[in-house]
Amino acid sequence: MREYYRKNEILLDQLSGDVETKTIHDCEMSVKKIPDPMEGTVLDPRVYADRKAAEQKENPLAEYVEIPVDLVRKLPAAPSFDVTETEVLTEKKVISTRNGDTDIYVYTPAGGMDKKPMLLFIHGGAFIAGSTKVVENFCKLIAEMSGAVVAGVDYRLAPEHYFPAGLYDCYDTMVYLYEHAKDFGADKDKIAVGGDSAGGTLAIGCCMLEKQAVDEGKIKKSRIRYEALVYPGVLVDNFKLDDYKWKMSEYDIPEDDVLAMGAALSLKAMTAEMPLLYTGKDEHVKDPLAAPLCAEDLSYLPKTLNVLCEYDYLRLQGEAFSRKLVREGVDVRTILYQGMDHEFVDRVGYCPQAYDLAAEIAKDLVQL
């Protein structure tokens, strides 16, 4: 039995077994409950502990009026541990994209099936920070659980490289993986994309660029079979749409649970400055490639897993995205992790939800 699972068996069994189908804000979702709830807060105990500890420390970003990009990039990464128990080969490659040389990482489980599925999992970081290394343990865990090849790309970051430079790096990487699938022991007909936060946005953008390629006659059909979106940002700016308006009252938080309120609001300042930091131009803020919720038609998207966190500032736009996909006939499954805030896939071995989600994605990849 896997060592991490053995030590956390009760929590993990609760997460995978205690699932309730609910309709929340007109969005049907599978709700995964906190496996070990604590009194006095609606937050998961690990989220509560992290936020309580942060409360005691000086916020290095508090004194800045504008987002200090260099400082954000230097912030320490969350604790993450490699909990794989079989060999997962890690290979760094430099590939050519339309922007120039780009680093990618490929995680291949030893042995396993021939013609493996292949997932490009794109890291988050608000388009301005992060790297594949931050989600490496999550990628390796998916690879081990599914037998699939998982890859990541260190795409160009804003504001040095405005939209759509980073998106093109991701899309060109997907095309490279498709064209070289055999070299990695993968099946080019089982290509998937995914990502967390900004990475989820970029994964959707890859699917959109595939649709453009089809419409332009460059390819006959989309090469992407599946997308796994983990708390994606589907709007660059937090403007109101017909089916979306951010309201604090939509979060079920007791008035005295200050830490939960802080969790739900934690990305507000970041999203306020994101439009120009990422796009560089006001006219790009509603470009569907940057803000997928603004797209007129998304009916062509592949089978989709959309993962939301209960006390994440991006949750409400994520719900709106799922509602849109349902209206347009896309095969979408929405999971809500209760008690969680933004970012947990970069906390493998600490948050049991990261392990549980890796298993959910692995299950979908096996079925491609």
N, C-alpha and C positions, 0 to 999 in steps of 0.2 A: 504494500500500500504506500502511496506517495507520502513522504514524511510531513510535508506541509499540511496535507489533507488530514493525516492522522492527528496532528496536534490541534487542528481547528475543525474537526469533523462535525461537532455539534453546530457551530456557526454556519458552516457551509451547507449542511443538510437543511438547516432552517431557511437559508436563502433560496435554495433550489426547490424546497418542498412547500414552503409557506408562501405561495403565490396566489394572488387574488385578481381576477379580471374585474376591472372597474371602468366606468365612464366618468371621467373628470374633465370639466370644461368642454364637454361634447367630444372628447377624445377617448376612444377605448384603449386601454393599456393594461399590461400585466404589471401589477404592483408587487414589488419584492420588499417585504417588511424588514425592519431592523432586526437582526437576529438576536441581539441581546440589549433591548431597550433599557434605558436608565431613567430613574425618576428625576423630575425637575427640568427636563429639556426634551424637545422633539427631535434633537439631533442624534445621529449615530454616535455612540460613545467615543469612537476614534476621532470623528470630526469635532466633537465637543472638546476633547482633550487638546487637539491641535489649536483650536480657536481660543481656548482658555490660556494655553501657553503663550500664544501670540499676543494676547491681551496684556500680558505682563512685560512684553518687550517693546522697545521703541520701534515704530514703523519707519523703516528707512526711506519710504516714499512719501511720508506725510507732509514734509515741508515743501514739496514740489507742486507748483501750480500746473505745469505740463508734465506729461509722462517722460521721465528720464530713461530713454531707451537703453543707453549703455548700462545704467544701474540695474534695470530690469533683467538684462541679460546676465548680470553677475550674481543675481540672487541664488542662494543655494538650492539645489534640487531637493525635492521631497525624498524621504527615505524609500528605497525600493530594493528588493532582493530577488535574486535568481532562485526560483523555487522549482526549476526543472530538475528531473532526476535521470533523464537519458540525454545522450549527446545531441546537442543542436549546434550544427556547424555555423559559424559566423564568418561571412566574407564581405570585405569592403571592396567596392569597385568604383572606378571613375568612368562615367559614361558621358557621351556628348549629347547635349540638348541644344535647342535653338539659342539658348543664352550662353552656351559655353560648357566647360567641364563641370560636372555635377557629381557629388559623392552619393552613392547609394550603399545600403547594407542589406545583405541577403541572409536570412536565417533558415537553414534547411535541417529538418530532423533526420538523424541517421537512420538508414534503412527505410522501412515503411513501404507504402504503395508506390507503384509506378504511375506516371502521369498524375502527379499530385495537383490539387488545386493550388492557386497562387494568389495571395492577398498582398496588395500594396497598402500598408497602413501608414498614414501620414500624421506626423506629430503636430501637436498644437503649440500655442505660444503667442496667440493674438496677432499672428502674422509678422511679429517683430522679434520674436525670441524663440528659444527651444531648439531641439535637435532630435535626431532619431535615438540618440543615446538615452534620452529621457524616458522613452517608451520601449527601450530594448528588452527589458525583462518581460513586459507584456507581450511583445511580438514573439519572443522565444517560447513563452508559455502557450500561446495560440498554436505555434508551429508544432510543439510537442503533443498537445492535446488533439489536434486535427490531422496530423501527418502532412499538413500543407506546407508549402514554401511561403514564407512571409518576408516581405521586403519593406524597407523604409528609405526615404529620400531626404537629404538635407537641402531643401529648396532655398532659393534666394529670399532673404528677408527684407521687409520694408523697415524704415523708409529709404534705405539705400537703393532698394529695388522695388519700385512701386508696382501695384497690380497692373497687368496680370503676369508679371515676371515669375513669381513663385508658383502660380497656377500652371504656367507652361512647363516649368521644371517637373511638376508632378505628372502632368499629362504625358510629357515626352518620356518620363520614366515608365509609365504604364505601357506605352507603346513599345518601349525597349523590352520590357518583361514579356509582353505578348510575343514579340518577334524572336526572342531568345528563350522562350519557355522550355524548349527541349533541352537546352544546355543546363538548365537547373533541375531537370527531371520533372518538370511540371507540364500540365496539359493546357495549351493555349486556349482551349474552349472552356476553361474553368477559371477565368480571371475575375478577381474581385478587388474592390477598393474600399477603403475605410479610413477613419481618422478620428482623433479626439479634438473637440473645440474647433479652432481654426482649421485643423486637419480634416474635420468632418465637412466643413465648408468647401475645402479644396477637393475632397473626394466627390462631392456633388458636382463641382465644376468640371471634373474629369468626365463625368457622365454627360454633362451638357456639351462639352467639346466633342464627344463621340457623336452626339446627335447632329451637331453642325457638320461633322465629317460625312455622316450619312446623307444629309440634305445636299451637300456639295458634290455628292457622287464619288467621294474618295474611298469610301468603304461601303459594303453592302448592308451591314448591320452592326450594331454596337458590339464591341468585344468584351464589354463588362457585364458579368452575369449577376452580380450581387454587390450591395454596398452596406457597410456597417458604420453608422453614424453615432458617435459617442458625444453626448451633450454638444451638438454642433451649433455654431453661430450662423443663423440663416439670414441675418440682417447685419449690415455694416453699421448703420445708424439706427437708433431705436425709435424710428418714426412710427406713427400710427397707420395701420392698414385696415381694410374693411373687416378682416377677421383677426386682427391683432392689435392690442393695446396693452402696454405693460402697466400693471396696477399692483401695488403692494397688498391690497385687500384680497387678491387671488391666492395668496399664500396663507395656509392655515397655521398661524403662529400665535401662541399666547402672548399677551402684551408684556409679560415679565420675562420672556425668553429672549433676552437681548442678543445673545450669541447667535441664535437662529436668524434673527432679523439682520444681523450683520452679515451672515452667510448669504442670505438672499440678495443683499445690496452690494456684495463685495466687488462685483465687476462693473458697477454703475459708472464710476469715474473712468475706467478703462474704455468702455464702449462710447462714452461721450467724446473722446478724442480719437477714436479709431478711424472714423471716416477719412480724414485727411492723412493720418499717419500711414494707412494702408493704401489708399487709392491715389492720393496726391491731388485729385481733382474732384470738385463737387459733383460734376456730371457722372462720375463713375459710381457714386454712392448707391444708386438704384439699378446698376447694371446687374442683371440676374447672375452673371458669373461670379460677382462679388457678394450679392445678396439674393440667394436662391428663392427666398420667399416672395420676391418681386416678380418672378417668372410668370408669364401668362399661362404656359403649358408645361407641365411636368409629367404628363401621362406616359412618357417613354422611359421613365426611370426604371431600373431593374428592381428585383426583389430587394426590399430595404428593411434593415433593422435600425430603429431610431431609439437611442438610449438617453433618458433624461434623469436628472437628479432633483429631488423634491425641493431643496433649498438653494437652487442655482438661479442666478439672475437670468440665464438664458433659457430656463425651463419653459416659460410661456410662449416664446417664439418657436421653441421646439415642438410644443403642442400644436401650434398653428400650422407648422409644417406637416405634421402627421395628418391633421384634418384635411389639408390641401391634397395630400397624396391619396387619401381615402376617397375624396370627392372625384379625383381624376382617375380612379381605378387602379392605382398602383398597389401591388402586394406589399403592404407595410405592416410591420409588427413593432409596437411601441412598448418599451419597458421603462418603468419608473422605479428608481431605487429610493425608498423612503429614508429620510434622515440624512441624506448625503448632500454635499455641496459640490461646487465645480471642481473638477480634477480628482480622479481617484485611480485611473489606469496607470499613472506614474507612481503609484504607491503599492506595487505588488509585494505581497508578503506582509503587508501592514493592514491594508483594508481587504477583508474577505470578499468584498464586492468586486474587486479587480479579478480575483480568481474565478468568481462566479460568472462574470461577464466574458472572460476568456473562454470558458466552457460553452457559453451561449453562442459565441461567434464560431467556435470550433465546430459545434453541432451543425450550424448552417453551412459551413464550408464543406463538410463531409457529404452533405446532401446535394452539392452542385453537380 
